[in-house]
Every structure is written in structure tokens, then in C-alpha cells.
Amino acid sequence: MAKDEPLKSAYELAMERLRAKDREAGVDEPTQLTDDQKKAITELRQAAKAKLAEIEIMHRKQMATALAGDPAEVEQIEERLRVDRRRVESKLESDIALVKRGQTPGDDD
């Protein structure tokens, strides 16, 4: 080690090792997003947030009518909410990955 170089923290050393492993494995260095990509990702996140709000409103409406009824129906409504949330979040993640690769995500909802 050269005397002019400052000591590196454990974090810096670990990151250097991880980057070296990535280079050996052929993983590309992360690139900076363009302004268009950032804008597209922001729009995707806003659309997903709006969709989740819509799902939540519908869930509350269904729960209000189901709470007086069958407990099995309440459980079905809760499960539908979980599935719908996962679907929207999964679509958001895959669309963001497409944007980061320079592709345009589809609008199938």
C-alpha cells in the first residue's frame, strides 16, 4: 500500500471486492439513468400509487358490506386485496426494469 493513500473503511473494501466479483461474473456496472428514464420511472410509480389507492378504496367499500355478513367472504376480500397489491407492485418492478434497460413497458393492466 502506498503511503500517500488514505486508509479505506471496511465498507469501501467490501464494495471493491463485490465490484471485482461482479466483473469476474460478467455483470455490468450500473449506469446512470437518463432524464427520460427518470421521468418514465416517476410516471410509473405515480400510476402504480394511483392504482393501489383505487384498489384500497374498492377494498374498503367491499369490506363495509361484507363485515355484517359471512366471515369467509371477509377473508376472500382480504386475500383479493393482497393479490391485487402484489400484482400492481410486481408490474411496477418489471416495468421499471424495462425502462432501465431502455425498453418501453406495455400498458396491459
A tleap script that builds the chain and sets N, CA, C and O, in Angstrom:
source leaprc.protein.ff14SB
mol = sequence {
  NMET ALA LYS ASP GLU PRO LEU LYS SER ALA
  TYR GLU LEU ALA MET GLU ARG LEU ARG ALA
  LYS ASP ARG GLU ALA GLY VAL ASP GLU PRO
  THR GLN LEU THR ASP ASP GLN LYS LYS ALA
  ILE THR GLU LEU ARG GLN ALA ALA LYS ALA
  LYS LEU ALA GLU ILE GLU ILE MET HIE ARG
  LYS GLN MET ALA THR ALA LEU ALA GLY ASP
  PRO ALA GLU VAL GLU GLN ILE GLU GLU ARG
  LEU ARG VAL ASP ARG ARG ARG VAL GLU SER
  LYS LEU GLU SER ASP ILE ALA LEU VAL LYS
  ARG GLY GLN THR PRO GLY ASP ASP CASP
}
set mol.1.N position { 0.832 -1.170 0.000 }
set mol.1.CA position { 0.000 0.000 0.000 }
set mol.1.C position { 0.881 1.238 0.000 }
set mol.1.O position { 1.843 1.329 0.763 }
set mol.2.N position { 0.549 2.177 -0.850 }
set mol.2.CA position { 1.336 3.402 -0.939 }
set mol.2.C position { 1.087 4.265 0.291 }
set mol.2.O position { 0.000 4.248 0.869 }
set mol.3.N position { 2.108 5.019 0.681 }
set mol.3.CA position { 1.991 5.849 1.879 }
set mol.3.C position { 1.069 7.039 1.675 }
set mol.3.O position { 0.536 7.573 2.647 }
set mol.4.N position { 0.868 7.466 0.433 }
set mol.4.CA position { 0.039 8.634 0.169 }
set mol.4.C position { -1.456 8.315 0.181 }
set mol.4.O position { -2.274 9.228 0.287 }
set mol.5.N position { -1.824 7.055 0.077 }
set mol.5.CA position { -3.228 6.675 0.026 }
set mol.5.C position { -3.815 6.607 1.435 }
set mol.5.O position { -3.208 6.025 2.334 }
set mol.6.N position { -4.994 7.199 1.629 }
set mol.6.CA position { -5.618 7.097 2.949 }
set mol.6.C position { -6.156 5.684 3.169 }
set mol.6.O position { -6.412 4.951 2.213 }
set mol.7.N position { -6.321 5.317 4.414 }
set mol.7.CA position { -6.866 4.004 4.730 }
set mol.7.C position { -8.317 3.934 4.285 }
set mol.7.O position { -9.044 4.926 4.323 }
set mol.8.N position { -8.720 2.755 3.866 }
set mol.8.CA position { -10.093 2.567 3.400 }
set mol.8.C position { -10.918 1.946 4.517 }
set mol.8.O position { -10.423 1.162 5.326 }
set mol.9.N position { -12.184 2.320 4.536 }
set mol.9.CA position { -13.089 1.747 5.537 }
set mol.9.C position { -13.443 0.318 5.132 }
set mol.9.O position { -13.204 -0.100 3.999 }
set mol.10.N position { -14.015 -0.416 6.073 }
set mol.10.CA position { -14.436 -1.786 5.788 }
set mol.10.C position { -15.484 -1.790 4.683 }
set mol.10.O position { -15.510 -2.689 3.842 }
set mol.11.N position { -16.335 -0.793 4.690 }
set mol.11.CA position { -17.370 -0.672 3.654 }
set mol.11.C position { -16.726 -0.526 2.275 }
set mol.11.O position { -17.111 -1.217 1.332 }
set mol.12.N position { -15.751 0.366 2.157 }
set mol.12.CA position { -15.077 0.580 0.873 }
set mol.12.C position { -14.366 -0.678 0.394 }
set mol.12.O position { -14.396 -0.999 -0.794 }
set mol.13.N position { -13.734 -1.381 1.305 }
set mol.13.CA position { -13.056 -2.617 0.942 }
set mol.13.C position { -14.052 -3.676 0.474 }
set mol.13.O position { -13.807 -4.378 -0.507 }
set mol.14.N position { -15.182 -3.785 1.185 }
set mol.14.CA position { -16.201 -4.756 0.797 }
set mol.14.C position { -16.776 -4.419 -0.572 }
set mol.14.O position { -16.997 -5.312 -1.389 }
set mol.15.N position { -17.018 -3.141 -0.826 }
set mol.15.CA position { -17.571 -2.731 -2.119 }
set mol.15.C position { -16.588 -3.025 -3.246 }
set mol.15.O position { -16.999 -3.441 -4.330 }
set mol.16.N position { -15.300 -2.817 -3.006 }
set mol.16.CA position { -14.295 -3.139 -4.020 }
set mol.16.C position { -14.307 -4.630 -4.340 }
set mol.16.O position { -14.222 -5.022 -5.503 }
set mol.17.N position { -14.414 -5.470 -3.286 }
set mol.17.CA position { -14.465 -6.915 -3.501 }
set mol.17.C position { -15.714 -7.308 -4.280 }
set mol.17.O position { -15.644 -8.154 -5.171 }
set mol.18.N position { -16.848 -6.708 -3.957 }
set mol.18.CA position { -18.087 -7.017 -4.671 }
set mol.18.C position { -18.003 -6.599 -6.138 }
set mol.18.O position { -18.451 -7.332 -7.020 }
set mol.19.N position { -17.429 -5.424 -6.400 }
set mol.19.CA position { -17.266 -4.974 -7.788 }
set mol.19.C position { -16.352 -5.919 -8.554 }
set mol.19.O position { -16.606 -6.223 -9.719 }
set mol.20.N position { -15.284 -6.387 -7.900 }
set mol.20.CA position { -14.364 -7.331 -8.548 }
set mol.20.C position { -15.084 -8.640 -8.863 }
set mol.20.O position { -14.893 -9.203 -9.941 }
set mol.21.N position { -15.909 -9.128 -7.939 }
set mol.21.CA position { -16.669 -10.357 -8.196 }
set mol.21.C position { -17.647 -10.149 -9.343 }
set mol.21.O position { -17.819 -11.032 -10.184 }
set mol.22.N position { -18.292 -8.980 -9.381 }
set mol.22.CA position { -19.220 -8.685 -10.474 }
set mol.22.C position { -18.498 -8.666 -11.813 }
set mol.22.O position { -19.005 -9.203 -12.798 }
set mol.23.N position { -17.316 -8.053 -11.859 }
set mol.23.CA position { -16.553 -8.009 -13.111 }
set mol.23.C position { -16.193 -9.423 -13.554 }
set mol.23.O position { -16.293 -9.748 -14.737 }
set mol.24.N position { -15.774 -10.266 -12.610 }
set mol.24.CA position { -15.422 -11.649 -12.937 }
set mol.24.C position { -16.636 -12.424 -13.440 }
set mol.24.O position { -16.510 -13.280 -14.316 }
set mol.25.N position { -17.807 -12.127 -12.890 }
set mol.25.CA position { -19.031 -12.827 -13.285 }
set mol.25.C position { -19.648 -12.234 -14.548 }
set mol.25.O position { -20.612 -12.779 -15.086 }
set mol.26.N position { -19.097 -11.129 -15.018 }
set mol.26.CA position { -19.593 -10.513 -16.244 }
set mol.26.C position { -20.788 -9.605 -16.035 }
set mol.26.O position { -21.489 -9.274 -16.991 }
set mol.27.N position { -21.032 -9.194 -14.793 }
set mol.27.CA position { -22.144 -8.290 -14.506 }
set mol.27.C position { -21.701 -6.870 -14.833 }
set mol.27.O position { -20.623 -6.428 -14.437 }
set mol.28.N position { -22.564 -6.166 -15.567 }
set mol.28.CA position { -22.232 -4.790 -15.964 }
set mol.28.C position { -22.308 -3.846 -14.778 }
set mol.28.O position { -23.062 -4.064 -13.829 }
set mol.29.N position { -21.515 -2.801 -14.857 }
set mol.29.CA position { -21.583 -1.728 -13.874 }
set mol.29.C position { -22.908 -0.997 -14.051 }
set mol.29.O position { -23.347 -0.799 -15.184 }
set mol.30.N position { -23.556 -0.593 -12.966 }
set mol.30.CA position { -24.799 0.158 -13.120 }
set mol.30.C position { -24.536 1.481 -13.829 }
set mol.30.O position { -23.555 2.171 -13.552 }
set mol.31.N position { -25.428 1.813 -14.741 }
set mol.31.CA position { -25.255 3.047 -15.492 }
set mol.31.C position { -26.188 4.109 -14.932 }
set mol.31.O position { -27.178 3.806 -14.267 }
set mol.32.N position { -25.854 5.339 -15.212 }
set mol.32.CA position { -26.695 6.450 -14.789 }
set mol.32.C position { -27.955 6.472 -15.638 }
set mol.32.O position { -27.903 6.240 -16.846 }
set mol.33.N position { -29.079 6.750 -15.009 }
set mol.33.CA position { -30.331 6.857 -15.749 }
set mol.33.C position { -30.392 8.200 -16.459 }
set mol.33.O position { -29.914 9.213 -15.949 }
set mol.34.N position { -30.988 8.189 -17.644 }
set mol.34.CA position { -31.190 9.439 -18.360 }
set mol.34.C position { -32.378 10.163 -17.737 }
set mol.34.O position { -33.134 9.588 -16.954 }
set mol.35.N position { -32.526 11.432 -18.099 }
set mol.35.CA position { -33.663 12.205 -17.592 }
set mol.35.C position { -34.984 11.598 -18.053 }
set mol.35.O position { -35.957 11.581 -17.300 }
set mol.36.N position { -35.019 11.096 -19.296 }
set mol.36.CA position { -36.241 10.463 -19.802 }
set mol.36.C position { -36.572 9.205 -19.011 }
set mol.36.O position { -37.738 8.945 -18.714 }
set mol.37.N position { -35.550 8.423 -18.667 }
set mol.37.CA position { -35.782 7.211 -17.881 }
set mol.37.C position { -36.283 7.561 -16.482 }
set mol.37.O position { -37.193 6.916 -15.961 }
set mol.38.N position { -35.682 8.585 -15.882 }
set mol.38.CA position { -36.129 9.018 -14.562 }
set mol.38.C position { -37.579 9.483 -14.603 }
set mol.38.O position { -38.366 9.171 -13.710 }
set mol.39.N position { -37.923 10.225 -15.641 }
set mol.39.CA position { -39.294 10.717 -15.789 }
set mol.39.C position { -40.260 9.546 -15.980 }
set mol.39.O position { -41.341 9.529 -15.392 }
set mol.40.N position { -39.870 8.577 -16.795 }
set mol.40.CA position { -40.726 7.413 -17.042 }
set mol.40.C position { -40.930 6.610 -15.761 }
set mol.40.O position { -42.038 6.148 -15.489 }
set mol.41.N position { -39.880 6.444 -14.983 }
set mol.41.CA position { -39.987 5.706 -13.729 }
set mol.41.C position { -40.884 6.444 -12.743 }
set mol.41.O position { -41.686 5.824 -12.044 }
set mol.42.N position { -40.752 7.755 -12.684 }
set mol.42.CA position { -41.612 8.553 -11.816 }
set mol.42.C position { -43.076 8.402 -12.220 }
set mol.42.O position { -43.952 8.241 -11.369 }
set mol.43.N position { -43.331 8.455 -13.525 }
set mol.43.CA position { -44.703 8.290 -14.007 }
set mol.43.C position { -45.242 6.896 -13.687 }
set mol.43.O position { -46.407 6.750 -13.319 }
set mol.44.N position { -44.399 5.874 -13.827 }
set mol.44.CA position { -44.816 4.510 -13.491 }
set mol.44.C position { -45.167 4.393 -12.011 }
set mol.44.O position { -46.159 3.764 -11.646 }
set mol.45.N position { -44.347 5.003 -11.170 }
set mol.45.CA position { -44.605 4.945 -9.718 }
set mol.45.C position { -45.892 5.692 -9.363 }
set mol.45.O position { -46.662 5.236 -8.518 }
set mol.46.N position { -46.124 6.832 -10.005 }
set mol.46.CA position { -47.350 7.580 -9.738 }
set mol.46.C position { -48.583 6.794 -10.183 }
set mol.46.O position { -49.596 6.775 -9.484 }
set mol.47.N position { -48.497 6.153 -11.336 }
set mol.47.CA position { -49.614 5.361 -11.837 }
set mol.47.C position { -49.887 4.177 -10.909 }
set mol.47.O position { -51.043 3.853 -10.634 }
set mol.48.N position { -48.827 3.535 -10.430 }
set mol.48.CA position { -48.989 2.405 -9.512 }
set mol.48.C position { -49.593 2.868 -8.195 }
set mol.48.O position { -50.444 2.187 -7.623 }
set mol.49.N position { -49.157 4.017 -7.717 }
set mol.49.CA position { -49.704 4.565 -6.473 }
set mol.49.C position { -51.193 4.852 -6.629 }
set mol.49.O position { -51.981 4.575 -5.725 }
set mol.50.N position { -51.575 5.404 -7.767 }
set mol.50.CA position { -52.991 5.683 -8.031 }
set mol.50.C position { -53.785 4.388 -8.111 }
set mol.50.O position { -54.893 4.303 -7.582 }
set mol.51.N position { -53.228 3.385 -8.764 }
set mol.51.CA position { -53.912 2.095 -8.884 }
set mol.51.C position { -54.081 1.455 -7.508 }
set mol.51.O position { -55.137 0.896 -7.210 }
set mol.52.N position { -53.049 1.532 -6.670 }
set mol.52.CA position { -53.146 0.981 -5.324 }
set mol.52.C position { -54.196 1.719 -4.497 }
set mol.52.O position { -54.911 1.101 -3.708 }
set mol.53.N position { -54.290 3.028 -4.672 }
set mol.53.CA position { -55.316 3.799 -3.965 }
set mol.53.C position { -56.708 3.374 -4.417 }
set mol.53.O position { -57.624 3.246 -3.604 }
set mol.54.N position { -56.856 3.159 -5.707 }
set mol.54.CA position { -58.138 2.701 -6.250 }
set mol.54.C position { -58.507 1.327 -5.668 }
set mol.54.O position { -59.653 1.094 -5.284 }
set mol.55.N position { -57.544 0.449 -5.610 }
set mol.55.CA position { -57.771 -0.895 -5.057 }
set mol.55.C position { -58.172 -0.788 -3.586 }
set mol.55.O position { -59.086 -1.475 -3.130 }
set mol.56.N position { -57.486 0.072 -2.857 }
set mol.56.CA position { -57.778 0.252 -1.433 }
set mol.56.C position { -59.195 0.783 -1.222 }
set mol.56.O position { -59.894 0.334 -0.314 }
set mol.57.N position { -59.617 1.722 -2.042 }
set mol.57.CA position { -60.981 2.272 -1.943 }
set mol.57.C position { -62.011 1.176 -2.207 }
set mol.57.O position { -62.988 1.045 -1.470 }
set mol.58.N position { -61.791 0.402 -3.243 }
set mol.58.CA position { -62.714 -0.684 -3.560 }
set mol.58.C position { -62.734 -1.716 -2.432 }
set mol.58.O position { -63.787 -2.259 -2.098 }
set mol.59.N position { -61.576 -1.980 -1.855 }
set mol.59.CA position { -61.486 -2.931 -0.750 }
set mol.59.C position { -62.310 -2.447 0.441 }
set mol.59.O position { -63.069 -3.216 1.030 }
set mol.60.N position { -62.158 -1.190 0.786 }
set mol.60.CA position { -62.913 -0.640 1.925 }
set mol.60.C position { -64.413 -0.719 1.677 }
set mol.60.O position { -65.187 -1.041 2.578 }
set mol.61.N position { -64.808 -0.425 0.453 }
set mol.61.CA position { -66.229 -0.482 0.106 }
set mol.61.C position { -66.748 -1.915 0.254 }
set mol.61.O position { -67.817 -2.135 0.823 }
set mol.62.N position { -65.999 -2.874 -0.252 }
set mol.62.CA position { -66.399 -4.276 -0.152 }
set mol.62.C position { -66.410 -4.738 1.302 }
set mol.62.O position { -67.294 -5.492 1.708 }
set mol.63.N position { -65.442 -4.292 2.079 }
set mol.63.CA position { -65.369 -4.689 3.482 }
set mol.63.C position { -66.546 -4.129 4.279 }
set mol.63.O position { -67.067 -4.794 5.175 }
set mol.64.N position { -66.956 -2.925 3.955 }
set mol.64.CA position { -68.084 -2.318 4.666 }
set mol.64.C position { -69.350 -3.151 4.498 }
set mol.64.O position { -70.129 -3.299 5.439 }
set mol.65.N position { -69.551 -3.688 3.312 }
set mol.65.CA position { -70.746 -4.501 3.085 }
set mol.65.C position { -70.560 -5.932 3.597 }
set mol.65.O position { -71.538 -6.580 3.970 }
set mol.66.N position { -69.327 -6.432 3.621 }
set mol.66.CA position { -69.087 -7.821 3.997 }
set mol.66.C position { -68.959 -8.026 5.503 }
set mol.66.O position { -69.179 -9.136 5.989 }
set mol.67.N position { -68.610 -6.990 6.246 }
set mol.67.CA position { -68.382 -7.159 7.678 }
set mol.67.C position { -69.635 -7.638 8.406 }
set mol.67.O position { -69.535 -8.361 9.398 }
set mol.68.N position { -70.788 -7.253 7.936 }
set mol.68.CA position { -72.028 -7.697 8.570 }
set mol.68.C position { -72.401 -9.110 8.144 }
set mol.68.O position { -73.294 -9.723 8.729 }
set mol.69.N position { -71.733 -9.616 7.151 }
set mol.69.CA position { -72.088 -10.922 6.584 }
set mol.69.C position { -71.162 -12.041 6.996 }
set mol.69.O position { -70.775 -12.153 8.159 }
set mol.70.N position { -70.820 -12.849 6.051 }
set mol.70.CA position { -70.061 -14.081 6.226 }
set mol.70.C position { -68.571 -13.805 6.472 }
set mol.70.O position { -67.957 -13.058 5.710 }
set mol.71.N position { -67.975 -14.395 7.529 }
set mol.71.CA position { -66.538 -14.217 7.771 }
set mol.71.C position { -65.671 -14.781 6.640 }
set mol.71.O position { -64.575 -14.277 6.397 }
set mol.72.N position { -66.148 -15.812 5.953 }
set mol.72.CA position { -65.385 -16.378 4.835 }
set mol.72.C position { -65.285 -15.364 3.698 }
set mol.72.O position { -64.268 -15.285 3.008 }
set mol.73.N position { -66.347 -14.593 3.513 }
set mol.73.CA position { -66.329 -13.564 2.474 }
set mol.73.C position { -65.316 -12.472 2.815 }
set mol.73.O position { -64.632 -11.950 1.934 }
set mol.74.N position { -65.229 -12.136 4.094 }
set mol.74.CA position { -64.248 -11.138 4.538 }
set mol.74.C position { -62.836 -11.631 4.225 }
set mol.74.O position { -61.998 -10.866 3.748 }
set mol.75.N position { -62.578 -12.900 4.491 }
set mol.75.CA position { -61.257 -13.473 4.206 }
set mol.75.C position { -60.969 -13.460 2.708 }
set mol.75.O position { -59.838 -13.188 2.307 }
set mol.76.N position { -61.956 -13.747 1.883 }
set mol.76.CA position { -61.775 -13.709 0.426 }
set mol.76.C position { -61.438 -12.294 -0.041 }
set mol.76.O position { -60.584 -12.105 -0.907 }
set mol.77.N position { -62.110 -11.316 0.533 }
set mol.77.CA position { -61.854 -9.916 0.163 }
set mol.77.C position { -60.437 -9.528 0.562 }
set mol.77.O position { -59.738 -8.862 -0.202 }
set mol.78.N position { -60.008 -9.937 1.746 }
set mol.78.CA position { -58.641 -9.651 2.200 }
set mol.78.C position { -57.610 -10.307 1.283 }
set mol.78.O position { -56.599 -9.694 0.939 }
set mol.79.N position { -57.866 -11.536 0.894 }
set mol.79.CA position { -56.939 -12.242 0.002 }
set mol.79.C position { -56.880 -11.566 -1.364 }
set mol.79.O position { -55.804 -11.436 -1.947 }
set mol.80.N position { -58.036 -11.133 -1.877 }
set mol.80.CA position { -58.069 -10.420 -3.160 }
set mol.80.C position { -57.253 -9.139 -3.086 }
set mol.80.O position { -56.556 -8.785 -4.037 }
set mol.81.N position { -57.341 -8.438 -1.947 }
set mol.81.CA position { -56.549 -7.216 -1.768 }
set mol.81.C position { -55.057 -7.541 -1.825 }
set mol.81.O position { -54.292 -6.855 -2.502 }
set mol.82.N position { -54.652 -8.587 -1.112 }
set mol.82.CA position { -53.227 -8.963 -1.120 }
set mol.82.C position { -52.755 -9.329 -2.517 }
set mol.82.O position { -51.665 -8.935 -2.930 }
set mol.83.N position { -53.569 -10.081 -3.248 }
set mol.83.CA position { -53.208 -10.496 -4.607 }
set mol.83.C position { -53.118 -9.278 -5.532 }
set mol.83.O position { -52.173 -9.148 -6.310 }
set mol.84.N position { -54.110 -8.393 -5.437 }
set mol.84.CA position { -54.114 -7.201 -6.294 }
set mol.84.C position { -52.921 -6.302 -6.007 }
set mol.84.O position { -52.312 -5.764 -6.931 }
set mol.85.N position { -52.583 -6.135 -4.732 }
set mol.85.CA position { -51.428 -5.307 -4.369 }
set mol.85.C position { -50.138 -5.925 -4.923 }
set mol.85.O position { -49.303 -5.220 -5.492 }
set mol.86.N position { -49.981 -7.228 -4.755 }
set mol.86.CA position { -48.781 -7.901 -5.278 }
set mol.86.C position { -48.694 -7.771 -6.795 }
set mol.86.O position { -47.614 -7.573 -7.350 }
set mol.87.N position { -49.843 -7.884 -7.458 }
set mol.87.CA position { -49.870 -7.782 -8.920 }
set mol.87.C position { -49.398 -6.399 -9.361 }
set mol.87.O position { -48.559 -6.285 -10.255 }
set mol.88.N position { -49.933 -5.351 -8.739 }
set mol.88.CA position { -49.560 -3.981 -9.106 }
set mol.88.C position { -48.082 -3.734 -8.800 }
set mol.88.O position { -47.371 -3.147 -9.615 }
set mol.89.N position { -47.619 -4.177 -7.631 }
set mol.89.CA position { -46.222 -3.963 -7.257 }
set mol.89.C position { -45.269 -4.743 -8.165 }
set mol.89.O position { -44.200 -4.247 -8.523 }
set mol.90.N position { -45.655 -5.948 -8.528 }
set mol.90.CA position { -44.828 -6.754 -9.422 }
set mol.90.C position { -44.737 -6.120 -10.810 }
set mol.90.O position { -43.665 -6.062 -11.412 }
set mol.91.N position { -45.873 -5.649 -11.302 }
set mol.91.CA position { -45.890 -4.980 -12.610 }
set mol.91.C position { -45.019 -3.730 -12.573 }
set mol.91.O position { -44.286 -3.454 -13.523 }
set mol.92.N position { -45.096 -2.976 -11.482 }
set mol.92.CA position { -44.268 -1.773 -11.344 }
set mol.92.C position { -42.792 -2.142 -11.409 }
set mol.92.O position { -42.025 -1.511 -12.136 }
set mol.93.N position { -42.392 -3.158 -10.656 }
set mol.93.CA position { -40.983 -3.573 -10.660 }
set mol.93.C position { -40.525 -4.009 -12.045 }
set mol.93.O position { -39.435 -3.640 -12.480 }
set mol.94.N position { -41.342 -4.788 -12.739 }
set mol.94.CA position { -40.933 -5.259 -14.069 }
set mol.94.C position { -40.901 -4.107 -15.070 }
set mol.94.O position { -40.026 -4.070 -15.936 }
set mol.95.N position { -41.847 -3.163 -14.964 }
set mol.95.CA position { -41.833 -2.008 -15.860 }
set mol.95.C position { -40.609 -1.120 -15.610 }
set mol.95.O position { -40.004 -0.614 -16.555 }
set mol.96.N position { -40.254 -0.935 -14.356 }
set mol.96.CA position { -39.056 -0.138 -14.039 }
set mol.96.C position { -37.815 -0.829 -14.590 }
set mol.96.O position { -36.921 -0.166 -15.118 }
set mol.97.N position { -37.749 -2.145 -14.475 }
set mol.97.CA position { -36.604 -2.884 -15.028 }
set mol.97.C position { -36.516 -2.700 -16.533 }
set mol.97.O position { -35.424 -2.555 -17.082 }
set mol.98.N position { -37.678 -2.705 -17.211 }
set mol.98.CA position { -37.684 -2.478 -18.660 }
set mol.98.C position { -37.159 -1.089 -18.995 }
set mol.98.O position { -36.343 -0.930 -19.903 }
set mol.99.N position { -37.627 -0.088 -18.262 }
set mol.99.CA position { -37.176 1.292 -18.514 }
set mol.99.C position { -35.669 1.393 -18.311 }
set mol.99.O position { -34.979 2.043 -19.096 }
set mol.100.N position { -35.161 0.760 -17.274 }
set mol.100.CA position { -33.717 0.814 -17.001 }
set mol.100.C position { -32.908 0.151 -18.108 }
set mol.100.O position { -31.758 0.519 -18.345 }
set mol.101.N position { -33.514 -0.839 -18.796 }
set mol.101.CA position { -32.837 -1.483 -19.923 }
set mol.101.C position { -33.052 -0.729 -21.224 }
set mol.101.O position { -32.548 -1.137 -22.270 }
set mol.102.N position { -33.800 0.373 -21.166 }
set mol.102.CA position { -34.024 1.173 -22.373 }
set mol.102.C position { -35.205 0.735 -23.192 }
set mol.102.O position { -35.354 1.167 -24.335 }
set mol.103.N position { -36.054 -0.112 -22.643 }
set mol.103.CA position { -37.244 -0.574 -23.361 }
set mol.103.C position { -38.474 0.157 -22.827 }
set mol.103.O position { -38.448 0.744 -21.745 }
set mol.104.N position { -39.546 0.106 -23.609 }
set mol.104.CA position { -40.792 0.745 -23.220 }
set mol.104.C position { -41.724 -0.304 -22.639 }
set mol.104.O position { -42.018 -1.302 -23.297 }
set mol.105.N position { -42.194 -0.091 -21.410 }
set mol.105.CA position { -43.117 -1.064 -20.820 }
set mol.105.C position { -44.475 -1.009 -21.502 }
set mol.105.O position { -44.891 0.045 -21.984 }
set mol.106.N position { -45.171 -2.151 -21.541 }
set mol.106.CA position { -46.513 -2.206 -22.115 }
set mol.106.C position { -47.518 -1.632 -21.135 }
set mol.106.O position { -47.224 -1.484 -19.949 }
set mol.107.N position { -48.689 -1.313 -21.623 }
set mol.107.CA position { -49.712 -0.730 -20.781 }
set mol.107.C position { -50.809 -1.731 -20.457 }
set mol.107.O position { -51.939 -1.333 -20.178 }
set mol.108.N position { -50.500 -3.016 -20.488 }
set mol.108.CA position { -51.519 -4.006 -20.153 }
set mol.108.C position { -51.742 -3.990 -18.650 }
set mol.108.O position { -50.825 -4.205 -17.857 }
set mol.109.N position { -53.000 -3.726 -18.283 }
set mol.109.CA position { -53.321 -3.521 -16.863 }
set mol.109.C position { -54.216 -4.594 -16.349 }
set mol.109.O position { -54.586 -4.579 -15.175 }
savepdb mol mol.pdb
quit
